[in-house]
Amino acid sequence: MKVVIDTNVYVSGILWNGNESKIIDMCMDGMLENHTSIGVLSEVERVL
């Protein structure tokens, strides 16, 4: 399944162990295909 993860999901997934964290783990395990833009990744970098 293809997904687009936004900044809020990244930040929550990195900082807390909830559903957002599970989504990120599923992307890393190849269960989901992430199509996040460079702009979102830049925003995550600025926020963290």
KASULPE-V401459 format. One record per residue. N is the residue number from 1. RES is the residue in one letter. OMEGA is omega in radians with two decimals (* if undefined). D_LAST is the distance of its C-alpha to the last C-alpha in Angstrom with 1 decimal. Layout:
n	res	omega	d_last
N	RES	OMEGA	D_LAST
N	RES	OMEGA	D_LAST
This chain:
n	res	omega	d_last
1	M	3.11	27.2
2	K	3.11	24.9
3	V	2.99	21.7
4	V	-3.09	19.1
5	I	3.12	15.7
6	D	-3.07	13.8
7	T	-3.11	10.2
8	N	3.14	11.2
9	V	3.10	12.6
10	Y	-3.08	9.8
11	V	3.13	7.4
12	S	-3.12	10.7
13	G	3.13	12.0
14	I	-3.04	9.4
15	L	-3.08	9.6
16	W	-3.10	13.3
17	N	-3.14	16.4
18	G	-3.13	17.9
19	N	3.12	19.1
20	E	3.09	15.8
21	S	3.11	15.5
22	K	3.11	19.0
23	I	3.11	18.5
24	I	3.10	15.9
25	D	3.13	18.4
26	M	3.07	21.2
27	C	-3.13	19.8
28	M	3.12	19.4
29	D	3.12	22.9
30	G	3.13	24.3
31	M	3.07	25.4
32	L	3.13	23.4
33	E	-3.06	23.1
34	N	3.12	19.7
35	H	-3.13	20.2
36	T	-3.11	16.8
37	S	3.08	16.9
38	I	3.13	15.4
39	G	3.11	14.4
40	V	3.14	12.3
41	L	3.08	10.6
42	S	3.11	10.1
43	E	3.10	8.6
44	V	3.13	6.1
45	E	3.12	5.4
46	R	-3.09	5.6
47	V	-3.10	3.8
48	L	*	0.0
